[in-house]
Structures are given as structure tokens and as C-alpha cells.
Amino acid sequence: MNRENASFLLGGIFFGFLVGFSLAYFVYHEATSGPPSAALQAPLNASDPMGVGSGAAPAQAPKGGQKGQVATQTMEQVQQEIGVLRQALQRNPKDGKAQGRLGDLFYDAGMFDKARDYYVQSLQNEPNNPNVSTDLGICYQRLGQPDEAIKQFRHSLELDPRHWQSWLNLGIVSLFDKNDTKTAEEAFAKVKELNPTFEGLAQFQQALDHVKAGGK
């Protein structure tokens, strides 16, 4: 699914729902500004799906990811931040947080291959971070690798079975990329259980019901 077909994917990345926390906030606004169908097909950034916070959920304030803030930064500010982060990595090549933040910045710039590489490096240094793991899954989806994305979301859930952003993104990619309504239904049910106040779930549930009813 490309950006033309879906304005955003829910993880620190679109409606950003792949909420590792880098995607969430940025993705949410992008998704809601376009056609409903497009917004629905975007994974949520685990870092900040709703721009609310971090933790095990996707809200760009969530895990420390700041993807949601990138949209309001000027190019000069972004370049300056990238420079600072790269200097930090020169001092400490194993700075997983700096690598994760670079992944967020490149993800928001649409440079998913570079974002993927930084997320991979971040996980090598902070292997138990479900937010970054989920954001990596979102990158795979954006790069046209839904199977790798699903594999990454499931890995995130091994790290934290209650990471609702991973469940949400698993459902989104399963439904829109794989037409796997069974997995999507199970995943959305977990989101409802873990985060019953998440307002965006109703839209995804409607999309699931539509597909199950034979719609396209």
C-alpha cells in the first residue's frame, strides 16, 4: 500500500497508529486530513500514534518519540537536530535513543529505508523496546514488506503483550495489506480490551465489517 492509496499508516510514525511512538501523532493528523479510506489504511506509529504520550502506547509523547513534533519543525531545525544526534552517535555509537530519534526524523521525511536502518540499530542497543520495534514494523509496511511488518509487530508483542499500538498496527496491516480479516478482528479486539477509550478504533472496525460483508 503506497502513500497514494493510503495517506497514512497507524507506530513513533501517520495517523501514525503504529504507535511505537514515532508515528502516532504525525500519522493521525495526516490521516484525518485526507480521505477516510486513506487514513484507515495507515499504520500507527508506536512512538506516538495519538500524539499523546509514550509508554507502551503510541502517542507521540509516549515513549519519548517525538515524531508528532516533526511536522511543526522547519527544515533547518530538523537538519540541526539530525546534526546534534549524529554528533551524539560519534561520541557513543551505541546510543539507542539517538538512533531511534533519527529513525523518527527520517520516517517523517518519508525516507523509510534510512528510518528502518536507524530503528534496526536502535534495537541492537535497546532490544527490549516495543515502541521502536513497532515503528520498525511500520517502516517495513511502508517499504512494501507487510509480512516483515507483521513479524515485527508480533515481536513487539512478545516484548510486551499489552502494547496496544502493536495490536492496532497488526490489525491494520493484516486487514489492508493481507486481507486477513481473522487476524485483524482478533487484533482490534485486543485494542478494545487494552485501550477502550481509543476513538480511532471504531473506524477500523467499520472497515473490517465492510470487508467481511464482501465490500472492497
C-alpha positions, 0 to 999 in steps of 0.5 A: 500500500503506497502513500497514494492509496493510503495517506497514512499508516497507524507506530513513533510514525501517520495517523501514525497508529503504529504507535511505537511512538514515532508515528502516532501523532504525525500519522493521525493528523495526516490521516484525518486530513485526507480521505477516510479510506486513506487514513484507515489504511495507515499504520500507527506509529508506536512512538506516538500514534495519538500524539499523546504520550509514550509508554507502551502506547503510541502517542507521540509523547509516549515513549519519548518519540517525538515524531508528532513534533516533526511536522511543526519543525522547519527544515533547518531545525530538523537538519540541526537536530539530525546534526546534534544526534549524529554528533551524539552517535560519534561520541557513543555509537551505541546510543539507542535513543539517538538512533531511534530519534533519527529513525523518527526524523527520517520516517517523517521525511518519508525516507523509510529505508534510512528510518528502518536502518536507524530503528534496526540499530536502535534495537541492537542497543535497546532490544527490549523496546516495543515502541521502536520495534513497532515503528520498525514494523511500520517502516517495513509496511511502508517499504512494501514488506507487510509480512516483515511488518507483521513479524515485527509487530508480533515481536513487539508483542512478545516484548510486551503483550499489552502494547496496544499500538502493536495490536492496532498496527497488526490489525491494520496491516493484516486487514489492508495489506493481507486481507486477513480479516481473522487476524485483524478482528482478533487484533482490534479486539485486543485494542478494545480490551487494552485501550477502550477509550481509543476513538480511532478504533471504531473506524477500523472496525467499520472497515473490517465489517465492510470487508467481511460483508464482501465490500472492497 
